[in-house]
Amino acid sequence: MNAPPASPPDLHGILRKFWGYGEFRPLQGRIVHSLIGGHDCAVIMPTGGGKSLCYQLPAVVSGRTAVVVSPLISLMQDQAAQLEQMGIPAASLNSQASWPEQQDVMRRAAKGEYRLLYVSPERLLREDFIAFLGRVPLAFFAIDEAHCISEWGHEFRPEYRQLRRLRELFPDQPIAAFTASATRRVRHDIIHQLSLRDPHKYIASFHRPNLNYHVRLTDSKSQTRLLLNAIEAHTGSAVIIYSPTIARVGETVALLKQHGIEAVPYHGKMDGDERSRNQERWMSDEVNVLVGTVAFGLGINKPAVRAVIHLSLPKSIEQYYQEAGRAGRDGLSADCVLLWQKRDAGLLAYFIEQMSDREEQQRAWESYHTVRRFAESPDCRHRQICLHFGETPKWASCDACDICAPELEWLSAKRAVATPARAKRKTSVMPDSALLTHMREWRRLFARDRGVPAFMILNDASLADLCRKEPATLEDLLEVTGIGERKAQSFGREILDAISQFYSRPA
């Protein structure tokens, strides 16, 4: 894809047809034009900003195959399946597929049948795979989670370093790097490591004004009380609790159960099927609270998370920003609460001291001191985060953190208000309408019958818009955000029938 198409494609028509959106989000349109024009790109866009569409739509327009490098098998599989649901041919190549399945994908890819092909960094630069890619009609390469290529990044992965060979192996193919969290130093390193040629740079604001950042130093007793307060305050809404260890995940789930609050655990040592099942129960609103380690979250597409609660000091600002940023992706208000203890800092320091690589240790100490300053500083939380990523806000006060705004009511409560009786009430900071509750249950069952995650049928934002507009015809359905032509054709009639069933129920 080295030159623009002869006639400009109808990008808004394609956006509406496949994604069901009427307009691009900020920066999306410009990034799409850059990739269609064959330019290298470096894109830093916060979680929920719509990065995936920025390379998916140009791939559709190109008529060729964009190769997307992604670090997680589950993320690759979900994105490929989601695209197929939308009518865009896509596939992932990973070790979980059988050899005959992999051969079939490779055969179809060589024939140019896919618009997007998802692969891991380990597989991408194997000699046999490089030879295979030579037979694929390539559009461009998209590197997701590109901060993993930098030793200065908070999730450095050595296998990502191999990606610097892409430029020499495929000199004619554009390369686009995407990440949600990268400091100025990491951004420069990404561009250097990938040998990007005069890249078009797109850096969205790191300010998420709908997020309420609140940091509180606690002891074990007050942390438990505040955690229960938080769950009570957000009853009926999706909540993520980040725990520092696998053991604490189990302890926290057990604690919540004692207080009549159902929660599911998630960590890297769990059986894969159980982990997927727990994630799906949370994604489909069957269970509202998920307690996980840092293993949870990459690529999670659930816009209506109303609270993210950390039970320990994170390793870095980047890690905290990425994890806390999983709240409020629908643009509505959400709480991001850090309940830390002094012993967290001691534990982080202990692990840093055990590092044998002196440079790695130095980077870890820098991150430690930065996140400790963030937790203890009397300065605006939003401003500290923006400055960390190289953005200088023009404002001094955000009105959305514990420094600049009144304390959250449940944080100032002197005793825990969560009890087994009250925890089961369906009161929420965002009350569900009866129709929304009905359609959520329809979505859960419909997705279960099809064997796909619920968000692939309709994400939360689409479900809410559906219940606001209450479409009566397939034509009306196309006006719902996130419902494109393929979804309307595939199961639009079932959606309309579900709405009709709601209104035909006996009073």
C-alpha positions as CSV (number, residue, x, y, z in Angstrom):
1,M,0.0,0.0,0.0
2,N,2.6,2.6,-1.1
3,A,0.2,5.0,-3.0
4,P,-3.3,6.3,-2.3
5,P,-6.1,4.6,-4.2
6,A,-7.0,6.2,-7.6
7,S,-10.3,7.6,-6.1
8,P,-10.8,8.4,-2.5
9,P,-12.8,5.8,-0.7
10,D,-16.0,6.7,1.2
11,L,-14.5,6.3,4.6
12,H,-17.6,7.4,6.5
13,G,-19.7,5.0,4.4
14,I,-17.3,2.2,5.3
15,L,-17.3,3.3,9.0
16,R,-21.1,3.2,9.1
17,K,-21.4,-0.1,7.1
18,F,-19.0,-2.2,9.2
19,W,-18.7,-0.5,12.5
20,G,-22.0,1.2,12.7
21,Y,-20.6,4.6,13.7
22,G,-21.5,7.9,12.0
23,E,-18.3,9.8,12.9
24,F,-14.7,9.2,13.7
25,R,-13.4,9.9,17.2
26,P,-10.7,12.6,17.6
27,L,-7.5,11.7,15.6
28,Q,-9.0,8.5,14.1
29,G,-9.8,10.0,10.7
30,R,-6.3,11.5,10.3
31,I,-4.6,8.3,11.3
32,V,-6.7,6.3,8.8
33,H,-5.8,8.8,6.0
34,S,-2.1,8.4,6.9
35,L,-2.1,4.7,6.7
36,I,-4.2,4.7,3.5
37,G,-1.6,7.0,2.1
38,G,1.2,4.5,2.8
39,H,2.9,6.4,5.7
40,D,4.6,5.0,8.7
41,C,2.8,6.0,11.9
42,A,3.4,6.3,15.6
43,V,0.1,6.5,17.5
44,I,-0.2,7.1,21.3
45,M,-3.9,6.9,22.2
46,P,-5.3,6.2,25.6
47,T,-7.3,3.1,26.4
48,G,-10.8,3.4,24.9
49,G,-9.7,5.9,22.3
50,G,-10.4,3.6,19.4
51,K,-6.9,2.5,18.3
52,S,-8.0,-0.8,16.7
53,L,-10.2,0.9,14.2
54,C,-7.3,3.1,13.1
55,Y,-5.6,0.1,11.4
56,Q,-8.6,-2.1,10.8
57,L,-10.4,0.4,8.5
58,P,-7.3,1.1,6.3
59,A,-6.9,-2.7,5.9
60,V,-10.5,-3.0,4.6
61,V,-9.9,-0.1,2.2
62,S,-6.6,-1.6,1.0
63,G,-8.1,-4.8,-0.4
64,R,-4.9,-6.5,0.9
65,T,-3.8,-8.0,4.2
66,A,-2.6,-6.0,7.2
67,V,-0.5,-8.1,9.6
68,V,-1.2,-7.1,13.2
69,V,1.4,-8.0,15.9
70,S,-0.3,-8.6,19.2
71,P,1.2,-10.0,22.5
72,L,-1.8,-12.1,23.7
73,I,-3.4,-15.1,22.0
74,S,-6.8,-14.3,23.6
75,L,-6.7,-10.7,22.4
76,M,-5.8,-11.9,18.8
77,Q,-8.6,-14.4,18.8
78,D,-11.2,-11.9,20.2
79,Q,-10.3,-9.2,17.6
80,A,-10.4,-11.6,14.7
81,A,-13.7,-13.1,15.8
82,Q,-15.2,-9.7,16.3
83,L,-14.1,-8.6,12.8
84,E,-15.7,-11.8,11.3
85,Q,-18.9,-10.9,13.1
86,M,-18.8,-7.5,11.4
87,G,-18.3,-9.1,8.0
88,I,-14.6,-8.3,7.7
89,P,-12.4,-11.4,6.9
90,A,-9.8,-11.8,9.6
91,A,-7.9,-14.6,11.3
92,S,-5.2,-15.2,13.9
93,L,-2.3,-17.6,13.8
94,N,-1.4,-19.0,17.2
95,S,-0.2,-22.1,18.9
96,Q,-3.6,-22.9,20.3
97,A,-4.9,-23.8,16.9
98,S,-4.3,-27.3,15.5
99,W,-1.7,-27.7,12.7
100,P,-4.5,-28.4,10.0
101,E,-6.3,-25.2,11.2
102,Q,-3.0,-23.2,10.9
103,Q,-2.4,-24.6,7.5
104,D,-5.8,-23.6,6.3
105,V,-5.4,-20.0,7.6
106,M,-2.0,-19.8,5.8
107,R,-3.4,-21.1,2.6
108,R,-6.2,-18.6,2.6
109,A,-3.9,-15.8,3.6
110,A,-1.6,-16.5,0.7
111,K,-4.7,-16.2,-1.6
112,G,-5.4,-12.8,-0.1
113,E,-8.7,-13.8,1.5
114,Y,-8.1,-11.9,4.8
115,R,-8.0,-8.1,5.4
116,L,-6.3,-8.6,8.8
117,L,-4.0,-11.4,10.1
118,Y,-3.1,-11.4,13.8
119,V,0.2,-13.0,14.8
120,S,2.5,-13.0,17.9
121,P,5.9,-11.3,17.8
122,E,7.6,-14.7,18.3
123,R,6.0,-16.2,15.3
124,L,6.3,-13.2,13.0
125,L,10.1,-13.4,12.6
126,R,10.6,-17.1,12.3
127,E,12.4,-17.9,9.1
128,D,9.6,-20.1,7.8
129,F,7.0,-17.5,8.6
130,I,9.0,-14.7,6.8
131,A,9.1,-16.9,3.7
132,F,5.3,-17.4,4.0
133,L,4.7,-13.7,4.3
134,G,6.5,-13.2,1.0
135,R,3.5,-15.0,-0.6
136,V,0.9,-12.8,1.2
137,P,-0.4,-9.6,-0.5
138,L,0.6,-7.3,2.3
139,A,-0.9,-3.9,3.0
140,F,1.1,-2.9,6.1
141,F,2.3,-4.0,9.5
142,A,0.5,-2.7,12.7
143,I,2.4,-3.2,16.0
144,D,-0.1,-3.3,18.9
145,E,1.2,-2.6,22.5
146,A,4.3,-1.1,20.9
147,H,5.7,0.1,24.2
148,C,6.7,-3.6,24.8
149,I,9.6,-3.0,22.3
150,S,11.3,-0.4,24.6
151,E,13.5,-1.3,27.6
152,W,12.2,2.0,29.0
153,G,8.6,0.8,28.7
154,H,6.7,-0.6,31.7
155,E,6.1,-4.0,30.0
156,F,9.3,-4.6,28.1
157,R,9.2,-8.0,26.3
158,P,12.5,-9.2,24.7
159,E,10.6,-10.9,21.9
160,Y,9.3,-7.5,20.7
161,R,12.9,-6.4,20.1
162,Q,13.1,-8.8,17.1
163,L,10.5,-6.6,15.3
164,R,13.2,-4.1,14.4
165,R,14.0,-6.6,11.5
166,L,10.7,-5.8,9.9
167,R,12.1,-2.8,8.1
168,E,15.0,-4.6,6.5
169,L,12.9,-7.7,5.6
170,F,9.9,-5.7,4.2
171,P,11.3,-2.3,3.2
172,D,8.3,-1.4,1.0
173,Q,5.6,-2.0,3.7
174,P,4.5,0.8,6.0
175,I,4.8,0.1,9.7
176,A,2.4,1.6,12.3
177,A,3.1,1.5,16.0
178,F,0.2,1.8,18.5
179,T,0.2,2.1,22.3
180,A,-1.9,3.5,25.0
181,S,0.8,4.5,27.4
182,A,4.3,5.8,26.4
183,T,6.5,8.5,27.9
184,R,8.4,10.8,25.5
185,R,11.5,8.6,26.0
186,V,9.6,5.5,25.1
187,R,8.0,7.1,22.1
188,H,11.4,8.0,20.7
189,D,12.7,4.5,21.4
190,I,9.7,2.9,19.6
191,I,10.4,5.0,16.5
192,H,14.1,4.2,16.7
193,Q,13.7,0.5,17.3
194,L,11.2,0.0,14.4
195,S,13.2,2.3,12.0
196,L,10.1,4.2,11.2
197,R,10.6,6.5,8.2
198,D,9.5,10.1,8.8
199,P,6.4,8.8,10.7
200,H,3.2,10.6,11.1
201,K,2.9,11.1,14.9
202,Y,-0.4,11.2,16.6
203,I,-0.4,11.8,20.4
204,A,-3.8,12.1,22.0
205,S,-4.2,13.9,25.3
206,F,-3.6,11.8,28.3
207,H,-6.2,13.7,30.3
208,R,-9.3,11.5,31.0
209,P,-11.6,14.1,32.6
210,N,-14.4,11.6,33.3
211,L,-12.2,9.6,35.6
212,N,-12.1,10.5,39.3
213,Y,-8.6,9.7,40.7
214,H,-8.6,9.2,44.4
215,V,-5.6,7.9,46.4
216,R,-5.7,6.9,50.0
217,L,-3.0,5.6,52.4
218,T,-4.6,2.8,54.4
219,D,-3.8,0.0,56.8
220,S,-5.3,-3.5,56.3
221,K,-8.3,-2.8,58.4
222,S,-9.3,0.6,56.8
223,Q,-8.5,-0.9,53.3
224,T,-11.1,-3.6,53.9
225,R,-13.6,-1.1,55.1
226,L,-13.1,1.2,52.1
227,L,-13.2,-1.7,49.7
228,L,-16.6,-2.8,51.0
229,N,-17.8,0.8,50.8
230,A,-16.7,1.0,47.2
231,I,-18.5,-2.2,46.2
232,E,-21.7,-1.0,47.9
233,A,-21.4,2.4,46.2
234,H,-21.2,0.8,42.8
235,T,-23.7,-2.1,43.3
236,G,-25.1,-3.2,40.0
237,S,-22.2,-1.8,38.0
238,A,-19.1,-3.4,36.6
239,V,-16.1,-3.1,38.9
240,I,-12.4,-4.3,38.6
241,I,-10.3,-4.8,41.7
242,Y,-6.6,-5.1,41.1
243,S,-4.7,-7.3,43.7
244,P,-0.9,-7.4,44.0
245,T,-0.6,-11.2,44.3
246,I,-2.5,-14.4,43.4
247,A,-2.9,-15.1,47.1
248,R,-4.6,-11.7,47.7
249,V,-6.9,-12.4,44.7
250,G,-8.3,-15.5,46.5
251,E,-8.5,-13.7,49.9
252,T,-10.3,-10.8,48.4
253,V,-12.9,-12.9,46.6
254,A,-13.4,-14.8,49.9
255,L,-13.8,-11.6,51.8
256,L,-16.4,-10.2,49.4
257,K,-18.3,-13.6,49.6
258,Q,-18.5,-13.3,53.4
259,H,-20.3,-10.0,52.9
260,G,-22.7,-11.3,50.3
261,I,-20.9,-10.0,47.3
262,E,-20.3,-12.3,44.4
263,A,-17.0,-11.8,42.6
264,V,-14.9,-13.9,40.2
265,P,-11.1,-14.3,40.4
266,Y,-8.6,-13.9,37.5
267,H,-4.9,-14.6,37.4
268,G,-2.2,-16.1,35.3
269,K,-1.9,-19.4,37.2
270,M,-5.5,-20.3,36.8
271,D,-6.7,-23.0,34.3
272,G,-7.2,-21.3,31.0
273,D,-10.8,-22.5,30.6
274,E,-11.7,-21.3,34.1
275,R,-10.0,-17.9,33.5
276,S,-11.9,-17.5,30.2
277,R,-15.2,-18.5,31.9
278,N,-14.7,-16.0,34.7
279,Q,-13.9,-13.2,32.3
280,E,-17.0,-14.0,30.2
281,R,-19.3,-14.1,33.3
282,W,-18.0,-10.6,34.1
283,M,-18.1,-9.3,30.5
284,S,-21.7,-10.5,30.2
285,D,-22.8,-8.8,33.5
286,E,-23.6,-12.1,35.1
287,V,-21.2,-11.1,37.8
288,N,-20.4,-7.4,38.4
289,V,-17.1,-7.7,40.3
290,L,-13.8,-9.1,39.0
291,V,-10.7,-9.5,41.2
292,G,-7.5,-9.9,39.2
293,T,-3.8,-9.5,39.1
294,V,-2.0,-7.4,36.4
295,A,-2.6,-10.4,34.1
296,F,-6.2,-9.1,33.6
297,G,-7.1,-6.3,31.3
298,L,-5.1,-6.2,28.1
299,G,-7.5,-5.8,25.2
300,I,-10.6,-5.9,27.5
301,N,-13.4,-4.2,25.6
302,K,-16.0,-3.3,28.2
303,P,-16.9,0.4,28.1
304,A,-19.2,0.7,31.1
305,V,-16.8,-0.1,34.0
306,R,-17.8,2.3,36.7
307,A,-14.8,1.7,39.1
308,V,-11.3,0.3,39.1
309,I,-9.9,-0.2,42.6
310,H,-6.2,-0.9,43.3
311,L,-5.3,-2.7,46.5
312,S,-1.6,-1.9,46.3
313,L,0.9,0.6,44.9
314,P,1.5,-0.2,41.2
315,K,5.0,-0.6,39.8
316,S,4.8,2.5,37.6
317,I,2.6,5.4,36.5
318,E,2.3,3.8,33.1
319,Q,0.9,0.6,34.7
320,Y,-1.5,2.5,36.9
321,Y,-2.7,4.7,34.0
322,Q,-3.3,1.7,31.8
323,E,-5.2,-0.3,34.4
324,A,-7.2,2.6,35.9
325,G,-8.0,3.7,32.3
326,R,-10.1,0.6,31.9
327,A,-12.8,2.5,33.7
328,G,-15.2,4.9,32.0
329,R,-14.4,4.0,28.4
330,D,-18.0,5.0,27.6
331,G,-17.1,8.6,28.5
332,L,-19.3,8.6,31.6
333,S,-18.0,9.3,35.1
334,A,-16.0,6.5,36.8
335,D,-14.0,6.2,40.0
336,C,-10.3,5.1,40.0
337,V,-9.3,4.5,43.6
338,L,-5.8,3.6,44.8
339,L,-5.9,2.1,48.4
340,W,-2.3,1.6,49.2
341,Q,-0.3,0.6,52.3
342,K,3.2,1.4,53.4
343,R,4.1,-2.3,53.2
344,D,3.4,-2.1,49.4
345,A,6.3,0.2,49.0
346,G,8.6,-2.0,51.1
347,L,7.6,-5.1,49.0
348,L,8.3,-3.2,45.7
349,A,11.7,-2.1,47.1
350,Y,12.5,-5.7,48.1
351,F,11.8,-7.1,44.6
352,I,13.8,-4.3,43.0
353,E,16.8,-5.2,45.2
354,Q,16.7,-8.8,43.9
355,M,17.2,-7.7,40.3
356,S,20.5,-8.8,38.9
357,D,20.5,-6.5,35.8
358,R,21.8,-3.2,37.0
359,E,20.1,-1.2,34.2
360,E,16.8,-2.9,34.8
361,Q,17.2,-2.2,38.5
362,Q,17.8,1.5,37.8
363,R,14.7,1.8,35.6
364,A,12.7,0.0,38.3
365,W,13.9,2.4,41.0
366,E,13.0,5.4,38.8
367,S,9.5,4.0,38.3
368,Y,9.2,3.3,42.0
369,H,10.2,6.9,43.1
370,T,7.8,8.4,40.5
371,V,4.8,6.3,41.5
372,R,5.6,6.9,45.2
373,R,5.6,10.7,44.6
374,F,2.3,10.4,42.7
375,A,0.7,8.7,45.7
376,E,2.1,11.1,48.3
377,S,2.1,14.4,46.4
378,P,-0.4,17.2,47.2
379,D,-0.6,18.1,43.5
380,C,-3.5,17.4,41.1
381,R,-3.5,13.7,40.1
382,H,-4.6,14.3,36.5
383,R,-1.9,17.0,36.1
384,Q,0.8,14.7,37.5
385,I,-0.2,11.9,35.0
386,C,-0.2,14.3,32.0
387,L,3.2,15.8,33.0
388,H,4.6,12.3,33.4
389,F,3.7,11.5,29.7
390,G,5.1,14.8,28.5
391,E,1.9,16.8,28.2
392,T,1.7,20.2,30.0
393,P,-2.0,21.0,30.8
394,K,-3.1,24.6,30.6
395,W,-5.2,24.1,33.7
396,A,-4.0,23.8,37.3
397,S,-7.1,22.1,38.8
398,C,-9.1,19.2,37.4
399,D,-12.1,19.0,39.7
400,A,-11.9,15.2,39.4
401,C,-9.3,14.0,42.0
402,D,-8.9,13.9,45.7
403,I,-6.7,16.9,45.6
404,C,-9.0,19.2,43.6
405,A,-12.5,18.0,44.4
406,P,-14.5,17.0,47.4
407,E,-13.9,13.5,48.7
408,L,-16.1,10.7,47.4
409,E,-18.9,10.1,49.8
410,W,-18.1,6.5,50.3
411,L,-14.4,7.2,51.0
412,S,-15.3,9.5,53.8
413,A,-17.7,7.0,55.5
414,K,-16.4,6.0,58.9
415,R,-17.7,2.4,58.8
416,A,-18.4,-0.2,56.1
417,V,-22.0,0.0,54.8
418,A,-21.9,-3.2,52.8
419,T,-23.8,-6.0,54.4
420,P,-25.2,-9.3,52.8
421,A,-28.7,-7.7,52.7
422,R,-27.7,-4.4,51.2
423,A,-25.1,-5.8,48.8
424,K,-27.8,-7.7,46.9
425,R,-29.9,-4.6,46.2
426,K,-29.8,-3.5,42.5
427,T,-29.3,0.2,43.3
428,S,-26.5,1.7,41.2
429,V,-24.9,5.0,40.5
430,M,-26.3,4.3,37.0
431,P,-29.7,2.6,37.4
432,D,-30.6,0.1,34.7
433,S,-33.9,0.5,33.0
434,A,-36.1,-2.6,32.8
435,L,-35.6,-2.8,29.1
436,L,-31.8,-2.5,29.5
437,T,-31.9,-5.3,32.0
438,H,-34.0,-7.4,29.7
439,M,-31.7,-6.8,26.7
440,R,-28.6,-7.6,28.8
441,E,-30.0,-11.0,29.6
442,W,-31.0,-11.6,26.0
443,R,-27.5,-10.7,24.9
444,R,-26.0,-13.1,27.5
445,L,-28.1,-16.0,26.3
446,F,-27.8,-15.2,22.6
447,A,-24.0,-15.0,22.9
448,R,-23.8,-18.2,25.0
449,D,-25.8,-20.1,22.3
450,R,-23.4,-18.8,19.6
451,G,-20.3,-19.6,21.7
452,V,-18.9,-16.1,21.6
453,P,-18.3,-13.4,24.3
454,A,-21.3,-11.1,24.9
455,F,-19.5,-7.9,23.9
456,M,-19.1,-9.4,20.4
457,I,-22.9,-9.4,19.9
458,L,-23.4,-5.8,21.3
459,N,-21.0,-3.8,23.4
460,D,-22.4,-1.9,26.4
461,A,-22.5,1.4,24.6
462,S,-24.5,-0.1,21.8
463,L,-26.9,-1.8,24.2
464,A,-27.5,1.5,26.0
465,D,-28.1,3.3,22.7
466,L,-30.4,0.5,21.5
467,C,-32.6,0.9,24.6
468,R,-32.7,4.7,24.2
469,K,-33.8,4.5,20.6
470,E,-35.9,1.4,20.8
471,P,-35.8,0.6,17.0
472,A,-38.8,-1.1,15.4
473,T,-37.4,-1.9,12.0
474,L,-34.0,-3.1,10.5
475,E,-33.6,0.4,9.0
476,D,-34.1,1.9,12.5
477,L,-31.5,-0.6,13.8
478,L,-28.8,0.9,11.6
479,E,-29.1,4.2,13.5
480,V,-27.9,2.5,16.7
481,T,-24.3,3.2,17.4
482,G,-22.1,0.1,16.8
483,I,-24.6,-1.8,14.6
484,G,-23.4,-2.0,11.1
485,E,-25.0,-3.7,8.1
486,R,-23.5,-7.1,8.8
487,K,-24.8,-7.2,12.3
488,A,-28.2,-6.0,11.3
489,Q,-28.4,-8.7,8.6
490,S,-27.0,-11.5,10.8
491,F,-29.2,-11.0,13.9
492,G,-31.1,-7.8,13.6
493,R,-34.4,-9.6,13.5
494,E,-33.6,-11.4,16.8
495,I,-32.8,-8.0,18.4
496,L,-36.1,-6.6,17.3
497,D,-37.9,-9.7,18.5
498,A,-36.3,-9.4,21.9
499,I,-37.5,-5.8,22.2
500,S,-40.9,-6.8,21.0
501,Q,-41.0,-9.6,23.6
502,F,-40.2,-7.1,26.4
503,Y,-43.3,-5.0,25.5
504,S,-45.6,-8.0,25.1
505,R,-44.9,-9.4,28.5
506,P,-47.8,-9.4,31.0
507,A,-47.7,-6.4,33.3
